[in-house]
Amino acid sequence: MPSQQRGKRSAGLLLFRRPDGSVDDGTGFEVLIGHMGGPFWAGRESAAWSIPKGEYGPDEEPEDAARREFEEEFGRPVPRGEWVALGEARQSGGKTVTVWALEADLDATAAVPGTFTMEWPRGSGLLREFPEVDRFAWCVPQEAAERLVAGQRVFLDRLREHLADGRGMPGRDGS
């Protein structure tokens, strides 16, 4: 049965990789984030990147929305693997975001993002199409924190804690 929500809700999937192998102190990893597309974000770097995510309604489970949004924004299927719940965070605009992490390594340049249409320039009557995300990049946590919108930075901290605790690592959690 779909969960019942109040207010706007969004769900996303934060991919991470450990380039140097088996680092388990919570520092030796990178995350895949996307630069938001469209004219508002063009030319901005700081606080202009996002975890692949999107809104969902009361008839959709958050996990399904996270999968759908990743596939729409990245343009490729979600890799296989174990999803790690990073919980929820309320954004400054009032939206509640739920995020999962997934260890996987994708080519960031292989993205084929979905698009959206908006009037641009405003008041011109011209409709233009823009990519939802205009590029993806793998970033170490410090760089990702500088690039991500402020309300999503908490998920980096939660992932760092998860990895530092050794939770979810093969052979460490009894799986």
C-alpha positions as CSV (number, residue, x, y, z in Angstrom):
1,M,0.0,0.0,0.0
2,P,1.5,3.4,-0.9
3,S,2.6,5.5,2.0
4,Q,0.5,8.6,2.8
5,Q,2.3,12.0,2.6
6,R,1.6,15.5,3.5
7,G,3.2,18.3,1.6
8,K,5.7,17.9,-1.2
9,R,7.9,14.9,-1.1
10,S,10.9,13.9,-3.1
11,A,13.0,10.8,-3.3
12,G,16.5,10.2,-4.7
13,L,19.4,7.8,-5.1
14,L,23.0,8.8,-4.2
15,L,25.5,6.6,-6.0
16,F,28.9,6.2,-4.4
17,R,32.1,4.5,-5.2
18,R,35.4,3.7,-3.5
19,P,38.1,4.3,-6.1
20,D,41.0,3.0,-4.0
21,G,39.2,-0.2,-3.1
22,S,38.3,-1.1,0.4
23,V,38.5,2.2,2.3
24,D,36.1,1.9,5.3
25,D,36.9,5.0,7.3
26,G,34.2,7.1,5.7
27,T,36.6,9.4,3.8
28,G,37.8,7.4,0.7
29,F,34.7,7.6,-1.4
30,E,33.1,9.7,-4.2
31,V,29.5,10.4,-4.9
32,L,27.7,11.0,-8.2
33,I,25.9,14.3,-8.4
34,G,24.3,16.3,-11.2
35,H,24.4,19.9,-12.1
36,M,20.8,21.2,-12.5
37,G,19.9,22.2,-16.0
38,G,18.1,25.2,-17.3
39,P,18.9,28.9,-17.5
40,F,18.6,29.6,-13.8
41,W,21.5,27.3,-13.0
42,A,23.7,28.1,-16.0
43,G,27.1,29.5,-15.0
44,R,26.6,28.6,-11.3
45,E,28.6,25.9,-9.5
46,S,28.3,26.4,-5.8
47,A,24.9,25.1,-4.5
48,A,23.8,24.3,-8.0
49,W,24.2,20.5,-8.0
50,S,21.8,17.9,-6.7
51,I,21.4,14.2,-5.9
52,P,19.3,12.6,-8.7
53,K,15.8,12.9,-7.2
54,G,12.3,14.1,-7.8
55,E,8.8,14.5,-6.5
56,Y,6.3,11.8,-6.0
57,G,2.7,11.6,-5.0
58,P,0.6,9.6,-2.5
59,D,0.2,6.7,-5.1
60,E,3.9,6.0,-5.5
61,E,6.3,4.5,-3.0
62,P,9.4,6.6,-2.4
63,E,11.8,3.7,-3.5
64,D,9.9,3.6,-6.8
65,A,10.2,7.3,-7.2
66,A,13.9,7.3,-6.5
67,R,14.4,4.6,-9.2
68,R,12.2,6.5,-11.7
69,E,13.9,9.8,-11.1
70,F,17.4,8.4,-11.4
71,E,16.5,6.7,-14.7
72,E,14.9,10.0,-16.0
73,E,17.7,12.3,-14.9
74,F,20.7,10.0,-15.7
75,G,19.0,8.3,-18.6
76,R,20.2,4.8,-17.7
77,P,18.9,2.0,-15.5
78,V,19.7,2.0,-11.8
79,P,22.7,-0.4,-11.2
80,R,22.1,-3.5,-9.2
81,G,23.1,-3.5,-5.6
82,E,21.9,-3.0,-2.0
83,W,20.2,0.2,-1.3
84,V,21.3,1.9,2.0
85,A,18.6,4.1,3.6
86,L,20.0,7.6,4.4
87,G,16.7,8.8,5.8
88,E,14.8,12.0,5.3
89,A,15.6,15.7,5.5
90,R,13.3,18.7,5.3
91,Q,14.5,21.3,2.8
92,S,14.3,25.0,3.4
93,G,11.3,25.3,1.0
94,G,9.4,22.7,3.1
95,K,9.8,19.7,0.9
96,T,10.8,16.4,2.6
97,V,13.5,14.5,0.7
98,T,14.2,10.8,1.2
99,V,17.5,9.4,-0.1
100,W,19.2,6.0,-0.5
101,A,22.8,5.3,-1.3
102,L,24.0,2.6,-3.7
103,E,27.5,1.6,-4.3
104,A,28.1,1.5,-8.0
105,D,30.5,2.9,-10.6
106,L,29.0,4.4,-13.7
107,D,30.6,6.6,-16.4
108,A,29.4,10.1,-15.5
109,T,29.8,11.1,-19.2
110,A,27.4,8.3,-20.3
111,A,24.3,10.2,-18.9
112,V,21.5,10.9,-21.3
113,P,19.3,13.2,-19.2
114,G,15.6,13.8,-19.6
115,T,14.4,17.2,-20.5
116,F,11.8,19.8,-19.4
117,T,10.1,22.6,-21.3
118,M,9.7,26.2,-20.1
119,E,9.1,29.6,-21.4
120,W,12.5,31.3,-22.0
121,P,13.2,34.1,-21.9
122,R,10.4,34.8,-19.5
123,G,7.6,36.7,-21.0
124,S,8.8,35.9,-24.5
125,G,6.1,33.3,-25.3
126,L,8.9,31.0,-26.6
127,L,9.0,27.5,-25.2
128,R,12.5,26.0,-25.0
129,E,13.6,22.5,-23.9
130,F,16.4,22.1,-21.4
131,P,18.0,19.0,-19.8
132,E,16.9,18.2,-16.3
133,V,20.6,17.8,-15.4
134,D,23.2,19.2,-17.8
135,R,26.1,17.1,-16.5
136,F,27.1,14.6,-13.8
137,A,30.4,14.3,-11.9
138,W,32.0,12.1,-9.3
139,C,33.1,14.2,-6.4
140,V,34.9,13.6,-3.1
141,P,32.6,14.5,-0.1
142,Q,34.3,17.9,0.5
143,E,33.8,19.0,-3.2
144,A,30.3,17.5,-3.3
145,A,29.3,19.5,-0.1
146,E,30.4,22.7,-1.8
147,R,28.5,21.9,-5.0
148,L,25.3,20.4,-3.5
149,V,22.3,22.6,-2.6
150,A,22.5,23.1,1.2
151,G,19.6,20.9,2.2
152,Q,21.1,17.8,0.6
153,R,24.5,18.0,2.3
154,V,23.2,16.1,5.3
155,F,23.0,13.0,3.1
156,L,26.8,13.1,2.6
157,D,27.3,13.2,6.3
158,R,25.0,10.2,6.8
159,L,26.8,8.2,4.1
160,R,30.2,9.1,5.6
161,E,29.0,7.8,9.0
162,H,27.6,4.7,7.4
163,L,30.8,3.9,5.7
164,A,33.0,4.8,8.7
165,D,30.9,2.4,10.8
166,G,31.5,-0.4,8.3
167,R,27.8,-0.9,7.9
168,G,26.6,-2.5,4.7
169,M,30.1,-3.6,3.6
170,P,30.4,-7.1,2.2
171,G,31.5,-9.5,5.0
172,R,31.1,-6.9,7.7
173,D,27.4,-7.0,8.4
174,G,26.8,-10.7,8.3
175,S,25.6,-10.8,4.7
